[in-house]
Amino acid sequence: MTRFRFARWTVVFSALAIIGAACAQQGPAGDDETTPAEEGVFLMAADGVLSDTFMETPESEDMYFSGPSVPAGDAYSNFVAAYEEANGEPPISAYHAHAYDAFNMLMAAVEEVAEVSGQTVTIDRTALREALYSTADFQGITGTITCDVFGDCADPNIKLFYNGPDQETLADVNQEVVFELEEGEDPLGTNDAEAPDYSTDVEPLVIGPGEPFKIASIQVISTESASLGVDQVRGIDLAIEDYGGEFEGHEITHQSEDGQCDAEAGATAAERIVSDPAIVGIIGTSCSGAGVPASQIMSEAGLVMISGSNTSPFLTSLAGEQGSDWQPGYLRTAHNDQIQGLAAATYAFETLGVTSAATIHDGDPYTQGLAEAFGTAFQELGGEITLPTAINVGDTDMRPVLTEVQNSGAQLIYFPIFEPEANFIADQARDVFGTVRTAE
């Protein structure tokens, strides 16, 4: 797989500085004289492995996970019932509802800007972008969706979950909520940010009589991470069905491309899609690593793209400023990982009583961005990152890096990476550290 590497960045949370100072004086509970080798280690992963395939493995037991909460309410319950009827199983990953909302958010913007004359529909590309970025108080099944100027639209609602001996599936783990972050007002610091230029010179889209209304998606539908993308493809298809399957008499068609959670595959998928000038918009990508090149290709073609699971700050905003990989026309219904990193760090420091931690990423924009968001927040709270390190995609022997972690004195490992590398870390950590610690 091809992955990107980015320079390290620093996020300053002014509120955390105040909290960190207070916590540094008081200190969390714990025995500072007990070494990690003697007491084991806490293992914490993230939404990249919030799937049935990972939760069914023995190495996932006694682990903690950060990620979005399961939606609540009748609308989501009805969605799950329809999902199970259509697919013969409950949702298999964390972002099916976010993809469902992404499609409906797109259609709400289309309804606002489309000009209909007889059987012909005309959609101005710039107007569609502007309508999407202006989305406010849209009621999705994931919550109330309001977009900021950089395209972060999610109602974050980040929680920490625990996978104990009685949990067997993702649905079981989703019921074991151990912490929920209260993110407060303007958690990303973008409320006063100036809106960038969303315009495109691409000609308006004209859908003639008898022609379909085309949308596309870029999701990971192969490799070990396939559950993340297959889950969203199913969510998109259900959204199309619930919408009625047509727009102003034009059948809605769905072109699904495999982004493989990979930069090269994401770019290839995007090139296939933009080669058809009749595409209205794209739902995707699954992974931020694929999202970086795909969003650039999409933007240059004048399209819009809404991701249900990209969470890297680089794609939207970082510390209130435009992200380095932001592209006009890109938005998401998933959270920004500045918030997820803060949630994970807060639970580790304030509840688990951890004062030292290590982070492991694999160079992907998502994994590196989230690992560094956790590290920044953890240090602002008063903790120490004893080893920020990385592995390579495809590594199977994690003992060398885990031994480095052990020698650094870390009490917790935060590794927001994907399968199968996450499986190897979780499994081999038990050999290196002897035991996995829990709060119980």
C-alpha positions as CSV (number, residue, x, y, z in Angstrom):
1,M,0.0,0.0,0.0
2,T,1.1,3.6,-0.7
3,R,0.7,5.9,2.3
4,F,1.6,9.5,2.9
5,R,3.9,10.9,5.6
6,F,3.5,14.4,6.9
7,A,5.6,16.7,9.1
8,R,4.6,16.7,12.7
9,W,2.2,19.4,13.8
10,T,1.2,21.0,17.0
11,V,-2.3,21.8,18.1
12,V,-2.8,24.3,20.9
13,F,-5.9,23.8,23.0
14,S,-6.0,26.9,25.2
15,A,-8.7,25.4,27.5
16,L,-6.5,22.3,27.9
17,A,-3.7,24.4,29.1
18,I,-5.8,25.5,32.1
19,I,-7.0,22.0,32.8
20,G,-3.5,20.6,32.4
21,A,-2.0,23.0,34.9
22,A,-4.6,22.0,37.5
23,C,-4.2,18.3,36.8
24,A,-0.4,18.6,37.0
25,Q,-0.6,20.0,40.5
26,Q,-3.1,17.4,41.7
27,G,-1.9,14.4,39.6
28,P,-4.1,11.5,38.7
29,A,-4.5,8.4,40.8
30,G,-1.8,5.7,40.5
31,D,1.4,4.4,41.9
32,D,4.3,6.3,40.3
33,E,6.8,3.8,41.5
34,T,5.3,0.8,39.7
35,T,7.0,0.2,36.4
36,P,4.9,-0.6,33.3
37,A,6.8,-4.0,33.0
38,E,5.5,-5.0,36.4
39,E,1.9,-3.8,36.0
40,G,1.3,-4.4,32.3
41,V,0.0,-1.8,29.8
42,F,-3.2,-0.3,28.8
43,L,-4.1,-0.8,25.1
44,M,-6.2,1.9,23.3
45,A,-7.1,1.9,19.6
46,A,-9.6,4.0,17.6
47,D,-12.3,4.0,15.1
48,G,-10.2,2.4,12.4
49,V,-10.8,-0.9,14.0
50,L,-14.3,-0.4,15.3
51,S,-15.6,-3.4,13.3
52,D,-17.0,-6.9,13.9
53,T,-13.9,-8.4,12.3
54,F,-11.6,-6.9,14.9
55,M,-13.9,-7.3,17.9
56,E,-14.3,-11.0,17.2
57,T,-10.5,-11.6,17.6
58,P,-9.1,-12.7,21.0
59,E,-6.4,-9.9,21.0
60,S,-9.1,-7.2,21.1
61,E,-10.3,-8.3,24.6
62,D,-9.6,-5.8,27.4
63,M,-8.9,-3.0,25.0
64,Y,-10.3,0.5,24.9
65,F,-11.4,2.3,21.8
66,S,-12.1,5.9,20.9
67,G,-14.7,6.7,18.2
68,P,-18.1,8.1,17.3
69,S,-21.1,7.1,19.4
70,V,-23.9,5.0,18.0
71,P,-26.8,7.2,16.8
72,A,-30.0,7.1,18.8
73,G,-33.6,7.6,18.0
74,D,-36.4,6.2,15.9
75,A,-34.8,7.2,12.6
76,Y,-31.7,5.2,13.3
77,S,-33.6,2.3,14.6
78,N,-35.6,2.2,11.4
79,F,-32.4,2.5,9.4
80,V,-30.8,-0.5,11.3
81,A,-33.9,-2.6,10.7
82,A,-33.8,-1.8,7.0
83,Y,-30.0,-2.5,6.9
84,E,-30.5,-5.9,8.5
85,E,-33.4,-6.8,6.1
86,A,-31.3,-5.8,3.1
87,N,-28.0,-7.4,4.1
88,G,-28.9,-10.2,6.5
89,E,-26.8,-8.8,9.3
90,P,-26.5,-5.7,11.5
91,P,-24.1,-2.9,10.6
92,I,-20.5,-4.2,10.5
93,S,-18.5,-1.0,11.1
94,A,-18.9,2.5,12.6
95,Y,-19.8,4.8,9.7
96,H,-22.8,3.4,7.9
97,A,-25.0,6.2,9.2
98,H,-22.5,8.9,8.4
99,A,-22.5,7.8,4.7
100,Y,-26.3,7.7,4.8
101,D,-26.4,11.3,6.0
102,A,-23.7,12.3,3.5
103,F,-26.0,11.3,0.6
104,N,-29.0,13.1,2.1
105,M,-27.0,16.2,2.8
106,L,-25.9,16.2,-0.9
107,M,-29.5,15.8,-2.0
108,A,-30.7,18.6,0.2
109,A,-28.2,20.9,-1.4
110,V,-29.2,19.7,-4.9
111,E,-32.8,20.4,-4.2
112,E,-31.8,24.0,-3.2
113,V,-29.9,24.9,-6.3
114,A,-31.2,22.7,-9.1
115,E,-33.1,24.4,-11.9
116,V,-35.8,22.2,-13.4
117,S,-37.3,22.9,-16.8
118,G,-39.6,20.1,-18.0
119,Q,-37.5,16.9,-17.9
120,T,-34.2,18.8,-17.8
121,V,-32.2,19.4,-14.6
122,T,-29.4,22.0,-14.5
123,I,-27.0,22.1,-11.5
124,D,-24.5,24.9,-11.1
125,R,-21.3,23.4,-9.7
126,T,-20.3,26.5,-7.7
127,A,-23.8,27.0,-6.3
128,L,-23.9,23.3,-5.2
129,R,-20.6,23.8,-3.3
130,E,-21.8,26.9,-1.6
131,A,-25.1,25.3,-0.6
132,L,-23.3,22.4,1.0
133,Y,-20.9,24.6,3.0
134,S,-24.0,26.6,4.1
135,T,-25.7,23.5,5.5
136,A,-27.1,24.3,9.0
137,D,-29.3,22.4,11.4
138,F,-29.8,19.5,9.0
139,Q,-31.4,16.6,10.8
140,G,-29.5,13.5,10.0
141,I,-29.6,10.1,11.7
142,T,-26.2,10.8,13.2
143,G,-27.4,14.1,14.8
144,T,-27.7,17.7,13.8
145,I,-25.4,18.6,10.9
146,T,-24.0,22.1,10.6
147,C,-21.0,22.7,8.4
148,D,-18.2,25.1,9.1
149,V,-16.3,27.0,6.4
150,F,-13.8,24.2,5.9
151,G,-16.4,21.4,5.6
152,D,-16.5,19.9,9.1
153,C,-20.2,19.1,9.4
154,A,-20.4,16.4,12.1
155,D,-22.1,16.4,15.4
156,P,-18.9,14.8,16.9
157,N,-20.3,13.0,20.0
158,I,-17.0,11.1,20.6
159,K,-17.0,8.3,23.2
160,L,-14.6,5.8,24.7
161,F,-15.6,2.1,24.6
162,Y,-14.3,-1.0,26.4
163,N,-14.2,-4.5,25.1
164,G,-14.5,-6.8,28.0
165,P,-14.8,-10.6,28.2
166,D,-18.5,-10.5,27.8
167,Q,-18.4,-8.5,24.5
168,E,-18.4,-10.5,21.3
169,T,-19.4,-8.1,18.5
170,L,-19.2,-4.4,17.7
171,A,-22.8,-4.0,18.8
172,D,-21.8,-5.4,22.2
173,V,-18.8,-3.0,22.5
174,N,-20.9,0.0,21.5
175,Q,-23.0,-0.6,24.6
176,E,-19.9,-0.5,26.9
177,V,-19.4,3.3,26.9
178,V,-16.9,4.4,29.6
179,F,-16.5,8.0,28.7
180,E,-18.2,10.7,26.6
181,L,-16.4,14.0,25.8
182,E,-18.2,17.3,26.3
183,E,-16.6,19.2,23.5
184,G,-18.2,22.6,24.3
185,E,-18.9,25.4,21.9
186,D,-16.7,25.8,18.8
187,P,-14.4,22.9,19.6
188,L,-12.4,23.3,16.3
189,G,-12.0,27.1,16.7
190,T,-13.5,27.8,13.3
191,N,-16.6,29.8,14.1
192,D,-14.8,33.1,13.2
193,A,-12.7,31.7,10.4
194,E,-13.0,33.4,7.0
195,A,-14.6,31.3,4.3
196,P,-12.2,30.3,1.5
197,D,-13.2,30.5,-2.2
198,Y,-15.4,27.5,-3.2
199,S,-15.9,28.5,-6.9
200,T,-15.1,26.4,-9.9
201,D,-15.0,27.3,-13.6
202,V,-16.5,24.0,-14.6
203,E,-19.7,24.4,-16.6
204,P,-23.0,23.6,-15.0
205,L,-24.2,20.0,-15.1
206,V,-27.2,19.4,-17.4
207,I,-29.2,16.2,-17.0
208,G,-31.3,15.8,-20.1
209,P,-34.6,13.9,-20.5
210,G,-34.2,10.2,-19.8
211,E,-30.7,10.5,-18.5
212,P,-29.9,9.2,-15.0
213,F,-28.9,11.3,-11.9
214,K,-25.4,9.9,-11.2
215,I,-23.6,9.8,-7.9
216,A,-20.4,7.9,-7.1
217,S,-18.6,6.6,-4.1
218,I,-15.0,5.8,-3.2
219,Q,-14.9,3.3,-0.4
220,V,-12.6,0.5,0.7
221,I,-14.4,-2.6,-0.5
222,S,-11.4,-5.0,-0.6
223,T,-8.4,-5.6,1.7
224,E,-8.5,-6.2,5.5
225,S,-10.3,-2.9,6.0
226,A,-13.2,-3.7,3.7
227,S,-15.8,-3.7,6.5
228,L,-15.3,0.1,6.8
229,G,-16.2,0.7,3.2
230,V,-18.7,-2.0,2.5
231,D,-20.7,-0.7,5.5
232,Q,-20.9,2.7,4.0
233,V,-21.8,1.5,0.5
234,R,-24.7,-0.3,2.1
235,G,-25.6,3.0,3.9
236,I,-25.5,4.9,0.6
237,D,-27.7,2.4,-1.2
238,L,-30.3,2.5,1.6
239,A,-30.3,6.3,1.5
240,I,-31.0,6.2,-2.2
241,E,-33.8,3.7,-1.7
242,D,-35.3,5.8,1.2
243,Y,-35.0,9.0,-1.0
244,G,-37.2,7.3,-3.6
245,G,-34.6,6.3,-6.1
246,E,-35.1,9.2,-8.4
247,F,-34.7,13.0,-8.6
248,E,-37.3,14.9,-10.7
249,G,-38.0,11.8,-12.7
250,H,-34.3,10.9,-13.2
251,E,-33.2,7.5,-11.8
252,I,-30.4,7.9,-9.2
253,T,-27.5,5.6,-10.1
254,H,-24.6,4.7,-7.8
255,Q,-21.1,4.1,-9.3
256,S,-19.0,2.4,-6.5
257,E,-15.2,2.5,-6.8
258,D,-12.7,0.8,-4.5
259,G,-10.4,3.2,-2.8
260,Q,-8.6,0.4,-0.8
261,C,-7.8,2.8,2.1
262,D,-4.8,3.7,-0.1
263,A,-3.5,6.9,-1.8
264,E,-2.8,5.3,-5.2
265,A,-6.1,3.4,-5.3
266,G,-8.0,6.5,-4.1
267,A,-6.5,8.5,-7.0
268,T,-7.3,5.9,-9.5
269,A,-10.9,5.6,-8.3
270,A,-11.3,9.4,-8.5
271,E,-9.9,9.5,-12.0
272,R,-12.4,7.0,-13.1
273,I,-15.3,9.0,-11.6
274,V,-14.3,12.4,-12.9
275,S,-13.9,10.9,-16.4
276,D,-17.7,11.0,-16.5
277,P,-18.8,14.7,-16.5
278,A,-22.3,13.7,-15.6
279,I,-21.4,12.8,-12.0
280,V,-23.3,15.0,-9.5
281,G,-21.1,14.3,-6.5
282,I,-19.0,11.7,-4.6
283,I,-19.6,10.1,-1.2
284,G,-16.2,9.1,0.2
285,T,-13.5,8.3,0.8
286,S,-13.4,5.7,3.6
287,C,-9.8,6.5,4.6
288,S,-8.0,9.9,4.8
289,G,-5.0,8.5,3.0
290,A,-7.2,7.9,-0.1
291,G,-9.0,11.2,0.5
292,V,-6.0,13.4,0.1
293,P,-5.4,12.7,-3.7
294,A,-9.0,11.9,-4.4
295,S,-10.2,15.2,-3.1
296,Q,-7.7,17.1,-5.2
297,I,-8.8,15.3,-8.4
298,M,-12.4,15.8,-7.5
299,S,-11.9,19.5,-6.8
300,E,-10.1,20.2,-10.0
301,A,-13.0,18.5,-11.9
302,G,-15.5,20.9,-10.2
303,L,-17.3,18.2,-8.2
304,V,-18.2,17.9,-4.5
305,M,-17.2,15.1,-2.2
306,I,-18.6,14.3,1.2
307,S,-16.9,11.7,3.3
308,G,-18.6,9.7,6.0
309,S,-15.4,8.5,7.7
310,N,-12.4,10.7,6.8
311,T,-11.3,12.2,10.1
312,S,-7.7,13.7,9.5
313,P,-7.5,17.3,10.4
314,F,-5.3,18.0,7.4
315,L,-8.4,17.6,5.1
316,T,-10.4,20.3,6.8
317,S,-8.9,22.4,9.6
318,L,-6.2,22.3,12.2
319,A,-6.2,24.6,15.2
320,G,-8.8,26.8,13.6
321,E,-6.8,27.2,10.4
322,Q,-7.4,25.7,6.9
323,G,-5.9,22.2,6.7
324,S,-2.9,21.6,4.4
325,D,-4.9,19.2,2.3
326,W,-8.2,21.1,2.2
327,Q,-9.7,21.3,-1.3
328,P,-12.8,23.3,-2.5
329,G,-15.8,21.0,-2.6
330,Y,-14.6,18.7,0.1
331,L,-16.8,18.1,3.2
332,R,-17.4,15.4,5.7
333,T,-20.1,14.1,8.1
334,A,-17.5,12.4,10.2
335,H,-15.7,14.2,13.1
336,N,-12.3,16.0,13.1
337,D,-9.7,14.0,14.9
338,Q,-8.6,16.9,17.0
339,I,-11.7,16.1,19.0
340,Q,-11.2,12.3,19.1
341,G,-7.6,12.7,20.2
342,L,-8.7,15.0,23.0
343,A,-11.4,12.5,24.1
344,A,-8.9,9.6,24.2
345,A,-6.3,11.6,26.0
346,T,-8.7,13.0,28.6
347,Y,-10.0,9.5,29.5
348,A,-6.5,8.1,29.7
349,F,-5.2,10.8,32.0
350,E,-8.2,11.6,34.1
351,T,-9.9,8.2,34.5
352,L,-7.3,5.6,33.9
353,G,-4.8,7.6,35.8
354,V,-2.1,7.2,33.2
355,T,0.8,9.8,33.3
356,S,3.0,8.3,30.5
357,A,1.9,7.0,27.1
358,A,3.3,6.0,23.7
359,T,1.7,6.5,20.3
360,I,2.1,4.4,17.2
361,H,1.0,5.3,13.7
362,D,1.7,4.0,10.2
363,G,2.3,7.2,8.3
364,D,-1.2,7.5,6.9
365,P,-2.8,11.0,7.3
366,Y,-5.5,9.5,9.6
367,T,-3.2,7.5,11.8
368,Q,-0.5,10.1,12.2
369,G,-2.9,12.9,12.6
370,L,-4.9,11.2,15.3
371,A,-1.8,9.9,17.1
372,E,-0.4,13.4,17.3
373,A,-3.7,14.9,18.3
374,F,-3.8,12.4,21.2
375,G,-0.2,13.3,22.1
376,T,-0.7,17.0,22.1
377,A,-3.8,16.8,24.2
378,F,-2.2,14.3,26.6
379,Q,0.8,16.6,27.2
380,E,-1.4,19.6,27.7
381,L,-3.3,17.7,30.4
382,G,0.0,17.1,32.2
383,G,1.0,13.7,30.8
384,E,4.2,12.6,29.1
385,I,4.5,11.0,25.7
386,T,7.5,8.8,26.3
387,L,7.7,7.5,22.7
388,P,5.9,8.8,19.6
389,T,6.8,6.2,17.0
390,A,5.6,4.5,13.8
391,I,5.4,1.2,12.0
392,N,5.2,0.4,8.3
393,V,2.1,-0.8,6.6
394,G,2.7,-4.6,6.1
395,D,4.8,-5.1,9.3
396,T,3.9,-8.2,11.2
397,D,6.6,-8.4,13.9
398,M,5.8,-5.7,16.3
399,R,8.0,-6.9,19.2
400,P,10.9,-4.5,18.4
401,V,8.7,-1.4,18.5
402,L,6.8,-2.8,21.6
403,T,10.1,-3.4,23.4
404,E,11.0,0.3,22.7
405,V,7.6,1.3,24.1
406,Q,8.3,-0.9,27.2
407,N,11.7,0.6,27.7
408,S,10.3,4.1,27.4
409,G,8.2,3.5,30.6
410,A,4.8,4.1,28.9
411,Q,1.8,2.9,30.8
412,L,-0.5,3.1,27.8
413,I,-0.2,2.6,24.1
414,Y,-2.5,4.6,21.8
415,F,-2.4,3.1,18.3
416,P,-5.1,4.4,15.9
417,I,-4.2,2.1,13.0
418,F,-6.0,-0.4,10.9
419,E,-6.2,-4.2,10.5
420,P,-4.1,-6.3,10.3
421,E,-1.3,-4.3,11.8
422,A,-3.5,-3.4,14.8
423,N,-4.1,-7.1,15.4
424,F,-0.4,-7.8,15.6
425,I,0.3,-5.0,18.1
426,A,-2.6,-6.0,20.3
427,D,-1.5,-9.7,20.3
428,Q,2.2,-9.2,20.7
429,A,1.8,-6.6,23.4
430,R,0.6,-9.3,25.7
431,D,3.9,-11.2,25.1
432,V,6.1,-8.2,25.7
433,F,4.2,-6.6,28.6
434,G,2.9,-9.8,30.2
435,T,-0.6,-8.5,30.8
436,V,-3.1,-5.9,29.6
437,R,-4.4,-3.5,32.2
438,T,-7.9,-2.4,32.7
439,A,-9.7,0.1,34.9
440,E,-11.7,-2.7,36.5
